[in-house]
Amino acid sequence: GVSWQAGAGWFLEHLLDDLADLEVVEAPGFSTAREAVDLGDVARRATGILGVRAQDREISVELASPAEPVMATGEFRRVLQILINLVGNAIAYSPEGSTVTVAVGSAGDGTVEALVIDQGPGVDPQQALRIFEKFERLGRDSDGGTDSGSGLGLYISRRLARAMEGELEVVQPDGSDPLAGAEFRLTLPAAG
């Protein structure tokens, strides 16, 4: 595993990144670029970047995307940032040997979506209400032992999604199966 020092260094670095991002997304007039973004391509990049971390925890990451491109309107870098955050969280909260699924597709109504689904502890309705608040830690037990992240990642990700006229939400599983895991849905306007 990662030594405590390395883990602490990584945490600090990300905390600083998050705080810098927080300043950016909360600045008056913050906006994102409007470009055509291939969601499947972004999902592939995000899972590729996090592949080593997933392997370290024996987690397999599966990407489900249709053969044709799923085009969203947004800012490539920001969409990638959101997906890295969601997939990174999913890996952190998943039990070893489980699967994280990233699915992209058309959601109808002129929107496209990316779903990130894990098999870790789910998010209960109370947590779901607070999960996107600033500095709210997920409150899910992460298998890695340390609660990764600053509690800003989801807050920033949702601000970014909304700046791109999209939405980021946690999907409540049907029933109360504790093994259902968590599912996050990023919705963005379709391009064209």
N, CA and C atoms as an extended XYZ file, in Angstrom:
576
Properties=species:S:1:pos:R:3:atomname:S:1:resname:S:1:resid:I:1 pbc="F F F"
N         0.817       -1.207        0.000 N   GLY     1
C         0.000        0.000        0.000 CA  GLY     1
C         0.848        1.253        0.000 C   GLY     1
N         0.172        2.380       -0.057 N   VAL     2
C         0.875        3.666       -0.073 CA  VAL     2
C         1.282        4.006        1.356 C   VAL     2
N         2.472        4.519        1.504 N   SER     3
C         2.913        4.903        2.845 CA  SER     3
C         2.087        6.085        3.320 C   SER     3
N         2.034        6.258        4.624 N   TRP     4
C         1.229        7.346        5.174 CA  TRP     4
C         1.716        8.693        4.637 C   TRP     4
N         3.037        8.883        4.572 N   GLN     5
C         3.572       10.164        4.108 CA  GLN     5
C         3.129       10.452        2.673 C   GLN     5
N         3.237        9.439        1.824 N   ALA     6
C         2.843        9.628        0.432 CA  ALA     6
C         1.359        9.965        0.359 C   ALA     6
N         0.579        9.275        1.165 N   GLY     7
C        -0.868        9.537        1.187 CA  GLY     7
C        -1.161       10.946        1.659 C   GLY     7
N        -0.454       11.387        2.690 N   ALA     8
C        -0.666       12.732        3.227 CA  ALA     8
C        -0.248       13.786        2.210 C   ALA     8
N         0.840       13.517        1.494 N   GLY     9
C         1.308       14.448        0.462 CA  GLY     9
C         0.286       14.574       -0.654 C   GLY     9
N        -0.272       13.418       -1.035 N   TRP    10
C        -1.281       13.410       -2.092 CA  TRP    10
C        -2.511       14.189       -1.635 C   TRP    10
N        -2.902       13.965       -0.392 N   PHE    11
C        -4.084       14.638        0.165 CA  PHE    11
C        -3.888       16.151        0.154 C   PHE    11
N        -2.714       16.593        0.604 N   LEU    12
C        -2.412       18.023        0.683 CA  LEU    12
C        -2.459       18.665       -0.700 C   LEU    12
N        -1.832       17.978       -1.633 N   GLU    13
C        -1.794       18.487       -3.007 CA  GLU    13
C        -3.215       18.667       -3.552 C   GLU    13
N        -4.063       17.673       -3.288 N   HIS    14
C        -5.429       17.747       -3.795 CA  HIS    14
C        -6.246       18.776       -3.046 C   HIS    14
N        -5.970       18.935       -1.767 N   LEU    15
C        -6.674       19.947       -0.990 CA  LEU    15
C        -6.373       21.331       -1.567 C   LEU    15
N        -5.108       21.575       -1.893 N   LEU    16
C        -4.724       22.867       -2.470 CA  LEU    16
C        -5.378       23.060       -3.831 C   LEU    16
N        -5.388       21.989       -4.634 N   ASP    17
C        -6.070       22.052       -5.932 CA  ASP    17
C        -7.541       22.416       -5.734 C   ASP    17
N        -8.172       21.730       -4.776 N   ASP    18
C        -9.598       21.951       -4.527 CA  ASP    18
C        -9.861       23.384       -4.075 C   ASP    18
N        -8.998       23.895       -3.202 N   LEU    19
C        -9.208       25.259       -2.710 CA  LEU    19
C        -9.033       26.276       -3.831 C   LEU    19
N        -8.059       26.026       -4.713 N   ALA    20
C        -7.861       26.913       -5.860 CA  ALA    20
C        -9.094       26.852       -6.766 C   ALA    20
N        -9.604       25.647       -6.979 N   ASP    21
C       -10.795       25.475       -7.813 CA  ASP    21
C       -12.009       26.132       -7.183 C   ASP    21
N       -12.100       26.024       -5.862 N   LEU    22
C       -13.230       26.593       -5.143 CA  LEU    22
C       -13.287       28.097       -5.407 C   LEU    22
N       -12.128       28.732       -5.347 N   GLU    23
C       -12.047       30.162       -5.593 CA  GLU    23
C       -12.535       30.485       -7.007 C   GLU    23
N       -12.126       29.646       -7.949 N   VAL    24
C       -12.501       29.855       -9.348 CA  VAL    24
C       -14.013       29.700       -9.530 C   VAL    24
N       -14.571       28.592       -9.053 N   VAL    25
C       -15.992       28.328       -9.333 CA  VAL    25
C       -16.916       29.253       -8.548 C   VAL    25
N       -16.432       29.834       -7.454 N   GLU    26
C       -17.291       30.736       -6.681 CA  GLU    26
C       -17.118       32.196       -7.080 C   GLU    26
N       -16.169       32.468       -7.991 N   ALA    27
C       -15.963       33.850       -8.434 CA  ALA    27
C       -17.185       34.313       -9.221 C   ALA    27
N       -17.575       35.589       -9.025 N   PRO    28
C       -18.721       36.104       -9.789 CA  PRO    28
C       -18.409       35.994      -11.283 C   PRO    28
N       -19.428       35.622      -12.045 N   GLY    29
C       -19.234       35.568      -13.491 CA  GLY    29
C       -18.433       34.367      -13.970 C   GLY    29
N       -18.215       33.388      -13.092 N   PHE    30
C       -17.504       32.178      -13.532 CA  PHE    30
C       -18.283       31.525      -14.659 C   PHE    30
N       -17.605       31.179      -15.721 N   SER    31
C       -18.286       30.456      -16.791 CA  SER    31
C       -17.318       29.445      -17.393 C   SER    31
N       -17.880       28.527      -18.135 N   THR    32
C       -17.064       27.491      -18.769 CA  THR    32
C       -17.152       27.662      -20.277 C   THR    32
N       -16.184       27.096      -20.974 N   ALA    33
C       -16.203       27.140      -22.438 CA  ALA    33
C       -17.355       26.275      -22.943 C   ALA    33
N       -17.835       26.611      -24.115 N   ARG    34
C       -18.884       25.785      -24.729 CA  ARG    34
C       -18.286       25.140      -25.959 C   ARG    34
N       -17.946       23.875      -25.825 N   GLU    35
C       -17.376       23.149      -26.959 CA  GLU    35
C       -18.035       21.782      -27.037 C   GLU    35
N       -17.915       21.144      -28.177 N   ALA    36
C       -18.463       19.793      -28.322 CA  ALA    36
C       -17.490       18.816      -27.670 C   ALA    36
N       -17.984       18.036      -26.734 N   VAL    37
C       -17.144       17.108      -25.972 CA  VAL    37
C       -17.692       15.687      -26.147 C   VAL    37
N       -16.825       14.775      -26.527 N   ASP    38
C       -17.226       13.370      -26.657 CA  ASP    38
C       -17.147       12.727      -25.265 C   ASP    38
N       -18.323       12.477      -24.678 N   LEU    39
C       -18.370       11.958      -23.298 CA  LEU    39
C       -17.663       10.610      -23.175 C   LEU    39
N       -17.797        9.766      -24.196 N   GLY    40
C       -17.144        8.453      -24.160 CA  GLY    40
C       -15.630        8.607      -24.104 C   GLY    40
N       -15.118        9.557      -24.867 N   ASP    41
C       -13.679        9.827      -24.897 CA  ASP    41
C       -13.212       10.330      -23.520 C   ASP    41
N       -13.983       11.244      -22.937 N   VAL    42
C       -13.626       11.775      -21.617 CA  VAL    42
C       -13.641       10.651      -20.583 C   VAL    42
N       -14.652        9.792      -20.653 N   ALA    43
C       -14.754        8.675      -19.707 CA  ALA    43
C       -13.556        7.738      -19.855 C   ALA    43
N       -13.148        7.475      -21.108 N   ARG    44
C       -11.973        6.620      -21.330 CA  ARG    44
C       -10.723        7.237      -20.715 C   ARG    44
N       -10.570        8.549      -20.893 N   ARG    45
C        -9.392        9.226      -20.333 CA  ARG    45
C        -9.403        9.188      -18.807 C   ARG    45
N       -10.577        9.458      -18.221 N   ALA    46
C       -10.683        9.469      -16.759 CA  ALA    46
C       -10.347        8.097      -16.183 C   ALA    46
N       -10.910        7.037      -16.797 N   THR    47
C       -10.647        5.691      -16.279 CA  THR    47
C        -9.195        5.310      -16.522 C   THR    47
N        -8.611        5.790      -17.618 N   GLY    48
C        -7.201        5.510      -17.902 CA  GLY    48
C        -6.285        6.154      -16.869 C   GLY    48
N        -6.593        7.422      -16.540 N   ILE    49
C        -5.774        8.164      -15.572 CA  ILE    49
C        -5.819        7.476      -14.205 C   ILE    49
N        -6.983        6.904      -13.867 N   LEU    50
C        -7.153        6.300      -12.539 CA  LEU    50
C        -6.908        4.788      -12.542 C   LEU    50
N        -6.477        4.268      -13.683 N   GLY    51
C        -6.311        2.822      -13.821 CA  GLY    51
C        -5.373        2.205      -12.804 C   GLY    51
N        -4.262        2.884      -12.548 N   VAL    52
C        -3.271        2.340      -11.607 CA  VAL    52
C        -3.855        2.276      -10.202 C   VAL    52
N        -4.572        3.350       -9.820 N   ARG    53
C        -5.165        3.348       -8.479 CA  ARG    53
C        -6.183        2.221       -8.344 C   ARG    53
N        -6.940        1.983       -9.420 N   ALA    54
C        -7.928        0.900       -9.387 CA  ALA    54
C        -7.216       -0.455       -9.261 C   ALA    54
N        -6.148       -0.634      -10.037 N   GLN    55
C        -5.399       -1.900      -10.002 CA  GLN    55
C        -4.823       -2.156       -8.614 C   GLN    55
N        -4.318       -1.106       -7.988 N   ASP    56
C        -3.741       -1.234       -6.641 CA  ASP    56
C        -4.757       -1.829       -5.675 C   ASP    56
N        -6.040       -1.524       -5.900 N   ARG    57
C        -7.070       -2.006       -4.979 CA  ARG    57
C        -7.837       -3.173       -5.589 C   ARG    57
N        -7.298       -3.730       -6.698 N   GLU    58
C        -7.929       -4.872       -7.368 CA  GLU    58
C        -9.379       -4.593       -7.745 C   GLU    58
N        -9.609       -3.368       -8.191 N   ILE    59
C       -10.943       -2.971       -8.631 CA  ILE    59
C       -10.926       -2.892      -10.149 C   ILE    59
N       -11.918       -3.492      -10.781 N   SER    60
C       -11.952       -3.375      -12.235 CA  SER    60
C       -12.910       -2.250      -12.610 C   SER    60
N       -12.490       -1.458      -13.569 N   VAL    61
C       -13.308       -0.334      -14.028 CA  VAL    61
C       -13.823       -0.681      -15.413 C   VAL    61
N       -15.137       -0.723      -15.549 N   GLU    62
C       -15.738       -1.079      -16.831 CA  GLU    62
C       -16.389        0.146      -17.440 C   GLU    62
N       -16.115        0.332      -18.718 N   LEU    63
C       -16.685        1.470      -19.432 CA  LEU    63
C       -17.728        0.968      -20.405 C   LEU    63
N       -18.948        1.463      -20.262 N   ALA    64
C       -20.023        1.080      -21.174 CA  ALA    64
C       -20.417        2.302      -21.986 C   ALA    64
N       -20.070        2.304      -23.265 N   SER    65
C       -20.490        3.423      -24.100 CA  SER    65
C       -20.875        2.895      -25.471 C   SER    65
N       -21.850        3.561      -26.091 N   PRO    66
C       -22.292        3.097      -27.411 CA  PRO    66
C       -21.185        3.278      -28.440 C   PRO    66
N       -21.346        2.612      -29.582 N   ALA    67
C       -20.325        2.672      -30.631 CA  ALA    67
C       -20.175        4.090      -31.169 C   ALA    67
N       -21.308        4.796      -31.304 N   GLU    68
C       -21.218        6.155      -31.849 CA  GLU    68
C       -20.896        7.139      -30.715 C   GLU    68
N       -20.223        8.247      -31.042 N   PRO    69
C       -19.864        9.217      -30.010 CA  PRO    69
C       -21.104        9.803      -29.316 C   PRO    69
N       -20.962       10.066      -28.027 N   VAL    70
C       -22.022       10.718      -27.254 CA  VAL    70
C       -21.533       12.148      -27.033 C   VAL    70
N       -22.075       13.077      -27.814 N   MET    71
C       -21.542       14.436      -27.803 CA  MET    71
C       -22.299       15.353      -26.847 C   MET    71
N       -21.557       15.956      -25.943 N   ALA    72
C       -22.116       16.912      -24.984 CA  ALA    72
C       -21.597       18.302      -25.313 C   ALA    72
N       -22.284       19.315      -24.791 N   THR    73
C       -21.774       20.678      -24.862 CA  THR    73
C       -21.215       21.014      -23.491 C   THR    73
N       -19.949       21.406      -23.451 N   GLY    74
C       -19.330       21.736      -22.174 CA  GLY    74
C       -17.884       22.102      -22.402 C   GLY    74
N       -17.112       22.126      -21.327 N   GLU    75
C       -15.681       22.409      -21.437 CA  GLU    75
C       -14.937       21.111      -21.151 C   GLU    75
N       -14.194       20.640      -22.151 N   PHE    76
C       -13.539       19.340      -22.060 CA  PHE    76
C       -12.829       19.138      -20.716 C   PHE    76
N       -11.983       20.103      -20.350 N   ARG    77
C       -11.159       19.976      -19.140 CA  ARG    77
C       -12.029       19.840      -17.890 C   ARG    77
N       -13.141       20.564      -17.870 N   ARG    78
C       -14.011       20.541      -16.696 CA  ARG    78
C       -14.828       19.251      -16.628 C   ARG    78
N       -15.230       18.748      -17.789 N   VAL    79
C       -15.967       17.472      -17.810 CA  VAL    79
C       -15.027       16.359      -17.338 C   VAL    79
N       -13.774       16.420      -17.803 N   LEU    80
C       -12.770       15.434      -17.377 CA  LEU    80
C       -12.552       15.517      -15.868 C   LEU    80
N       -12.485       16.739      -15.351 N   GLN    81
C       -12.286       16.943      -13.913 CA  GLN    81
C       -13.419       16.306      -13.102 C   GLN    81
N       -14.649       16.495      -13.561 N   ILE    82
C       -15.806       15.914      -12.856 CA  ILE    82
C       -15.724       14.385      -12.873 C   ILE    82
N       -15.421       13.828      -14.038 N   LEU    83
C       -15.393       12.361      -14.136 CA  LEU    83
C       -14.232       11.767      -13.341 C   LEU    83
N       -13.106       12.445      -13.320 N   ILE    84
C       -11.981       11.959      -12.498 CA  ILE    84
C       -12.402       11.966      -11.028 C   ILE    84
N       -13.109       13.007      -10.632 N   ASN    85
C       -13.574       13.095       -9.248 CA  ASN    85
C       -14.542       11.955       -8.925 C   ASN    85
N       -15.520       11.727       -9.805 N   LEU    86
C       -16.531       10.694       -9.552 CA  LEU    86
C       -15.924        9.294       -9.567 C   LEU    86
N       -15.070        9.038      -10.564 N   VAL    87
C       -14.463        7.704      -10.658 CA  VAL    87
C       -13.478        7.494       -9.506 C   VAL    87
N       -12.741        8.550       -9.159 N   GLY    88
C       -11.805        8.469       -8.029 CA  GLY    88
C       -12.532        8.152       -6.728 C   GLY    88
N       -13.667        8.814       -6.508 N   ASN    89
C       -14.483        8.531       -5.318 CA  ASN    89
C       -14.968        7.093       -5.340 C   ASN    89
N       -15.452        6.654       -6.506 N   ALA    90
C       -15.991        5.297       -6.619 CA  ALA    90
C       -14.921        4.266       -6.268 C   ALA    90
N       -13.693        4.502       -6.752 N   ILE    91
C       -12.594        3.575       -6.448 CA  ILE    91
C       -12.285        3.606       -4.946 C   ILE    91
N       -12.277        4.805       -4.377 N   ALA    92
C       -11.941        4.952       -2.954 CA  ALA    92
C       -12.954        4.252       -2.051 C   ALA    92
N       -14.220        4.243       -2.455 N   TYR    93
C       -15.268        3.694       -1.591 CA  TYR    93
C       -15.656        2.265       -1.940 C   TYR    93
N       -14.976        1.679       -2.916 N   SER    94
C       -15.336        0.326       -3.328 CA  SER    94
C       -14.528       -0.725       -2.578 C   SER    94
N       -15.169       -1.849       -2.262 N   PRO    95
C       -14.409       -2.946       -1.660 CA  PRO    95
C       -13.450       -3.561       -2.684 C   PRO    95
N       -12.343       -4.091       -2.206 N   GLU    96
C       -11.384       -4.718       -3.113 CA  GLU    96
C       -12.074       -5.817       -3.907 C   GLU    96
N       -11.661       -5.947       -5.155 N   GLY    97
C       -12.213       -7.007       -5.994 CA  GLY    97
C       -13.560       -6.683       -6.618 C   GLY    97
N       -14.067       -5.456       -6.380 N   SER    98
C       -15.375       -5.111       -6.948 CA  SER    98
C       -15.198       -4.365       -8.271 C   SER    98
N       -16.308       -3.969       -8.839 N   THR    99
C       -16.299       -3.319      -10.150 CA  THR    99
C       -16.898       -1.927      -10.059 C   THR    99
N       -16.254       -0.979      -10.721 N   VAL   100
C       -16.821        0.359      -10.889 CA  VAL   100
C       -17.237        0.452      -12.352 C   VAL   100
N       -18.468        0.860      -12.585 N   THR   101
C       -18.970        0.954      -13.955 CA  THR   101
C       -19.178        2.411      -14.334 C   THR   101
N       -18.670        2.784      -15.496 N   VAL   102
C       -18.905        4.127      -16.033 CA  VAL   102
C       -19.687        3.935      -17.324 C   VAL   102
N       -20.894        4.490      -17.369 N   ALA   103
C       -21.746        4.311      -18.540 CA  ALA   103
C       -22.107        5.671      -19.129 C   ALA   103
N       -21.931        5.830      -20.421 N   VAL   104
C       -22.320        7.085      -21.058 CA  VAL   104
C       -23.368        6.797      -22.124 C   VAL   104
N       -24.252        7.750      -22.326 N   GLY   105
C       -25.283        7.565      -23.332 CA  GLY   105
C       -26.168        8.790      -23.423 C   GLY   105
N       -27.153        8.709      -24.302 N   SER   106
C       -28.114        9.791      -24.452 CA  SER   106
C       -29.187        9.632      -23.391 C   SER   106
N       -29.577       10.752      -22.792 N   ALA   107
C       -30.606       10.676      -21.752 CA  ALA   107
C       -31.942       11.183      -22.275 C   ALA   107
N       -32.013       11.496      -23.566 N   GLY   108
C       -33.245       12.062      -24.114 CA  GLY   108
C       -33.382       13.514      -23.663 C   GLY   108
N       -34.445       14.181      -24.081 N   ASP   109
C       -34.686       15.577      -23.685 CA  ASP   109
C       -33.509       16.492      -24.020 C   ASP   109
N       -32.764       16.152      -25.066 N   GLY   110
C       -31.649       17.023      -25.452 CA  GLY   110
C       -30.472       16.979      -24.498 C   GLY   110
N       -30.385       15.924      -23.689 N   THR   111
C       -29.252       15.800      -22.776 CA  THR   111
C       -28.535       14.468      -22.971 C   THR   111
N       -27.289       14.449      -22.546 N   VAL   112
C       -26.521       13.202      -22.513 CA  VAL   112
C       -26.044       13.012      -21.078 C   VAL   112
N       -25.671       11.786      -20.727 N   GLU   113
C       -25.314       11.549      -19.333 CA  GLU   113
C       -24.145       10.597      -19.211 C   GLU   113
N       -23.457       10.729      -18.084 N   ALA   114
C       -22.425        9.772      -17.692 CA  ALA   114
C       -22.802        9.297      -16.292 C   ALA   114
N       -22.868        7.989      -16.117 N   LEU   115
C       -23.192        7.401      -14.816 CA  LEU   115
C       -21.942        6.742      -14.262 C   LEU   115
N       -21.682        6.939      -12.980 N   VAL   116
C       -20.568        6.261      -12.323 CA  VAL   116
C       -21.172        5.466      -11.165 C   VAL   116
N       -21.042        4.149      -11.259 N   ILE   117
C       -21.714        3.252      -10.323 CA  ILE   117
C       -20.672        2.395       -9.612 C   ILE   117
N       -20.736        2.360       -8.287 N   ASP   118
C       -19.784        1.517       -7.552 CA  ASP   118
C       -20.542        0.479       -6.732 C   ASP   118
N       -19.776       -0.431       -6.135 N   GLN   119
C       -20.380       -1.484       -5.319 CA  GLN   119
C       -20.003       -1.309       -3.848 C   GLN   119
N       -19.653       -0.079       -3.507 N   GLY   120
C       -19.304        0.219       -2.115 CA  GLY   120
C       -20.553        0.470       -1.302 C   GLY   120
N       -20.385        0.981       -0.072 N   PRO   121
C       -21.562        1.313        0.736 CA  PRO   121
C       -22.375        2.376        0.002 C   PRO   121
N       -23.671        2.228       -0.019 N   GLY   122
C       -24.501        3.188       -0.748 CA  GLY   122
C       -24.594        4.519       -0.023 C   GLY   122
N       -25.353        5.402       -0.593 N   VAL   123
C       -25.571        6.722       -0.003 CA  VAL   123
C       -27.011        6.736        0.484 C   VAL   123
N       -27.218        6.931        1.790 N   ASP   124
C       -28.602        6.909        2.251 CA  ASP   124
C       -29.266        8.261        1.944 C   ASP   124
N       -30.606        8.307        2.021 N   PRO   125
C       -31.318        9.536        1.629 CA  PRO   125
C       -30.851       10.776        2.398 C   PRO   125
N       -30.496       10.609        3.681 N   GLN   126
C       -30.018       11.761        4.462 CA  GLN   126
C       -28.687       12.266        3.910 C   GLN   126
N       -27.791       11.320        3.607 N   GLN   127
C       -26.489       11.705        3.042 CA  GLN   127
C       -26.685       12.355        1.683 C   GLN   127
N       -27.641       11.824        0.929 N   ALA   128
C       -27.854       12.318       -0.433 CA  ALA   128
C       -28.217       13.804       -0.424 C   ALA   128
N       -28.908       14.232        0.639 N   LEU   129
C       -29.298       15.641        0.736 CA  LEU   129
C       -28.086       16.540        0.972 C   LEU   129
N       -27.068       15.996        1.646 N   ARG   130
C       -25.940       16.830        2.068 CA  ARG   130
C       -24.672       16.628        1.254 C   ARG   130
N       -24.690       15.611        0.416 N   ILE   131
C       -23.443       15.133       -0.179 CA  ILE   131
C       -22.732       16.171       -1.050 C   ILE   131
N       -23.512       17.127       -1.594 N   PHE   132
C       -22.896       18.124       -2.469 CA  PHE   132
C       -22.606       19.441       -1.748 C   PHE   132
N       -22.823       19.455       -0.418 N   GLU   133
C       -22.537       20.690        0.308 CA  GLU   133
C       -21.042       20.881        0.480 C   GLU   133
N       -20.676       22.138        0.646 N   LYS   134
C       -19.252       22.445        0.786 CA  LYS   134
C       -18.684       21.789        2.044 C   LYS   134
N       -17.527       21.168        1.911 N   PHE   135
C       -16.817       20.521        3.013 CA  PHE   135
C       -17.572       19.343        3.614 C   PHE   135
N       -18.621       18.889        2.942 N   GLU   136
C       -19.332       17.711        3.447 CA  GLU   136
C       -18.546       16.476        3.047 C   GLU   136
N       -18.070       15.732        4.009 N   ARG   137
C       -17.396       14.480        3.669 CA  ARG   137
C       -18.471       13.471        3.348 C   ARG   137
N       -18.127       12.500        2.536 N   LEU   138
C       -19.156       11.572        2.080 CA  LEU   138
C       -19.830       10.834        3.225 C   LEU   138
N       -19.068       10.600        4.297 N   GLY   139
C       -19.676        9.882        5.405 CA  GLY   139
C       -19.908        8.424        5.062 C   GLY   139
N       -19.378        7.993        3.911 N   ARG   140
C       -19.433        6.567        3.595 CA  ARG   140
C       -18.100        6.025        4.087 C   ARG   140
N       -18.090        4.785        4.518 N   ASP   141
C       -16.812        4.215        4.955 CA  ASP   141
C       -16.005        3.854        3.732 C   ASP   141
N       -14.832        4.453        3.586 N   SER   142
C       -14.025        4.081        2.425 CA  SER   142
C       -13.189        2.885        2.819 C   SER   142
N       -13.088        1.962        1.890 N   ASP   143
C       -12.372        0.727        2.152 CA  ASP   143
C       -10.881        0.989        2.352 C   ASP   143
N       -10.419        2.105        1.783 N   GLY   144
C        -8.996        2.419        1.867 CA  GLY   144
C        -8.586        2.861        3.261 C   GLY   144
N        -9.557        3.024        4.163 N   GLY   145
C        -9.199        3.389        5.530 CA  GLY   145
C        -9.199        4.889        5.725 C   GLY   145
N        -8.616        5.644        4.804 N   THR   146
C        -8.614        7.088        4.968 CA  THR   146
C        -9.759        7.642        4.144 C   THR   146
N       -10.456        8.622        4.679 N   ASP   147
C       -11.516        9.258        3.920 CA  ASP   147
C       -10.823       10.189        2.939 C   ASP   147
N       -10.780        9.790        1.676 N   SER   148
C        -9.989       10.556        0.718 CA  SER   148
C       -10.725       11.817        0.318 C   SER   148
N        -9.981       12.837        0.015 N   GLY   149
C       -10.580       14.058       -0.494 CA  GLY   149
C       -10.842       15.065        0.598 C   GLY   149
N       -11.126       16.279        0.166 N   SER   150
C       -11.262       17.399        1.092 CA  SER   150
C       -12.701       17.668        1.458 C   SER   150
N       -13.645       16.943        0.836 N   GLY   151
C       -15.046       17.278        1.031 CA  GLY   151
C       -15.460       18.394        0.085 C   GLY   151
N       -14.565       18.787       -0.817 N   LEU   152
C       -14.887       19.847       -1.784 CA  LEU   152
C       -15.144       19.291       -3.173 C   LEU   152
N       -14.653       18.074       -3.430 N   GLY   153
C       -14.709       17.540       -4.786 CA  GLY   153
C       -16.101       17.506       -5.389 C   GLY   153
N       -17.077       16.985       -4.640 N   LEU   154
C       -18.434       16.880       -5.187 CA  LEU   154
C       -19.091       18.245       -5.291 C   LEU   154
N       -18.816       19.103       -4.318 N   TYR   155
C       -19.359       20.458       -4.352 CA  TYR   155
C       -18.869       21.183       -5.604 C   TYR   155
N       -17.560       21.113       -5.837 N   ILE   156
C       -16.975       21.768       -7.012 CA  ILE   156
C       -17.506       21.121       -8.296 C   ILE   156
N       -17.576       19.797       -8.304 N   SER   157
C       -18.049       19.085       -9.495 CA  SER   157
C       -19.468       19.515       -9.860 C   SER   157
N       -20.324       19.669       -8.828 N   ARG   158
C       -21.702       20.083       -9.112 CA  ARG   158
C       -21.726       21.525       -9.625 C   ARG   158
N       -20.909       22.396       -9.031 N   ARG   159
C       -20.839       23.784       -9.518 CA  ARG   159
C       -20.412       23.798      -10.984 C   ARG   159
N       -19.438       22.953      -11.327 N   LEU   160
C       -18.956       22.885      -12.709 CA  LEU   160
C       -20.056       22.380      -13.637 C   LEU   160
N       -20.752       21.325      -13.205 N   ALA   161
C       -21.823       20.758      -14.039 CA  ALA   161
C       -22.890       21.816      -14.310 C   ALA   161
N       -23.256       22.560      -13.257 N   ARG   162
C       -24.312       23.564      -13.416 CA  ARG   162
C       -23.828       24.745      -14.256 C   ARG   162
N       -22.534       25.065      -14.151 N   ALA   163
C       -21.986       26.146      -14.983 CA  ALA   163
C       -22.062       25.764      -16.459 C   ALA   163
N       -22.058       24.456      -16.730 N   MET   164
C       -22.162       23.977      -18.115 CA  MET   164
C       -23.612       23.662      -18.485 C   MET   164
N       -24.543       24.212      -17.671 N   GLU   165
C       -25.980       24.003      -17.872 CA  GLU   165
C       -26.365       22.535      -17.759 C   GLU   165
N       -25.615       21.821      -16.937 N   GLY   166
C       -25.920       20.419      -16.679 CA  GLY   166
C       -26.291       20.231      -15.222 C   GLY   166
N       -26.218       18.994      -14.765 N   GLU   167
C       -26.544       18.686      -13.371 CA  GLU   167
C       -25.721       17.490      -12.923 C   GLU   167
N       -25.443       17.450      -11.631 N   LEU   168
C       -24.773       16.295      -11.037 CA  LEU   168
C       -25.610       15.884       -9.844 C   LEU   168
N       -26.009       14.627       -9.820 N   GLU   169
C       -26.865       14.174       -8.719 CA  GLU   169
C       -26.507       12.752       -8.327 C   GLU   169
N       -26.924       12.401       -7.120 N   VAL   170
C       -26.745       11.021       -6.681 CA  VAL   170
C       -28.082       10.334       -6.916 C   VAL   170
N       -28.017        9.151       -7.513 N   VAL   171
C       -29.237        8.420       -7.864 CA  VAL   171
C       -29.562        7.471       -6.722 C   VAL   171
N       -30.770        7.552       -6.224 N   GLN   172
C       -31.161        6.653       -5.140 CA  GLN   172
C       -31.500        5.287       -5.714 C   GLN   172
N       -30.834        4.231       -5.202 N   PRO   173
C       -31.179        2.897       -5.709 CA  PRO   173
C       -32.582        2.511       -5.270 C   PRO   173
N       -33.215        1.644       -6.043 N   ASP   174
C       -34.545        1.157       -5.666 CA  ASP   174
C       -34.392        0.263       -4.447 C   ASP   174
N       -35.274        0.432       -3.488 N   GLY   175
C       -35.185       -0.387       -2.287 CA  GLY   175
C       -34.016        0.054       -1.431 C   GLY   175
N       -33.726       -0.698       -0.401 N   SER   176
C       -32.671       -0.261        0.510 CA  SER   176
C       -31.583       -1.321        0.585 C   SER   176
N       -31.219       -1.869       -0.565 N   ASP   177
C       -30.160       -2.870       -0.598 CA  ASP   177
C       -28.834       -2.211       -0.255 C   ASP   177
N       -28.242       -2.553        0.903 N   PRO   178
C       -27.004       -1.883        1.311 CA  PRO   178
C       -25.837       -2.184        0.373 C   PRO   178
N       -25.981       -3.239       -0.444 N   LEU   179
C       -24.900       -3.585       -1.361 CA  LEU   179
C       -25.096       -2.975       -2.744 C   LEU   179
N       -26.145       -2.163       -2.864 N   ALA   180
C       -26.440       -1.586       -4.180 CA  ALA   180
C       -25.357       -0.605       -4.614 C   ALA   180
N       -24.569       -0.098       -3.659 N   GLY   181
C       -23.520        0.841       -4.015 CA  GLY   181
C       -24.090        2.224       -4.237 C   GLY   181
N       -23.271        3.094       -4.800 N   ALA   182
C       -23.712        4.453       -5.073 CA  ALA   182
C       -23.664        4.691       -6.567 C   ALA   182
N       -24.564        5.548       -7.023 N   GLU   183
C       -24.588        5.888       -8.442 CA  GLU   183
C       -24.686        7.403       -8.562 C   GLU   183
N       -23.740        7.972       -9.311 N   PHE   184
C       -23.754        9.408       -9.564 CA  PHE   184
C       -24.054        9.630      -11.036 C   PHE   184
N       -24.884       10.630      -11.316 N   ARG   185
C       -25.253       10.914      -12.702 CA  ARG   185
C       -24.888       12.353      -13.063 C   ARG   185
N       -24.035       12.467      -14.069 N   LEU   186
C       -23.688       13.772      -14.635 CA  LEU   186
C       -24.494       13.937      -15.912 C   LEU   186
N       -25.300       14.979      -15.981 N   THR   187
C       -26.097       15.255      -17.175 CA  THR   187
C       -25.600       16.551      -17.802 C   THR   187
N       -25.447       16.556      -19.109 N   LEU   188
C       -25.007       17.762      -19.834 CA  LEU   188
C       -25.868       17.941      -21.075 C   LEU   188
N       -25.966       19.198      -21.542 N   PRO   189
C       -26.715       19.406      -22.793 CA  PRO   189
C       -26.031       18.653      -23.934 C   PRO   189
N       -26.849       18.074      -24.800 N   ALA   190
C       -26.278       17.388      -25.974 CA  ALA   190
C       -25.739       18.439      -26.938 C   ALA   190
N       -24.677       18.121      -27.630 N   ALA   191
C       -24.111       19.056      -28.618 CA  ALA   191
C       -24.948       19.008      -29.884 C   ALA   191
N       -24.950       20.122      -30.601 N   GLY   192
C       -25.680       20.168      -31.859 CA  GLY   192
C       -27.114       20.513      -31.598 C   GLY   192
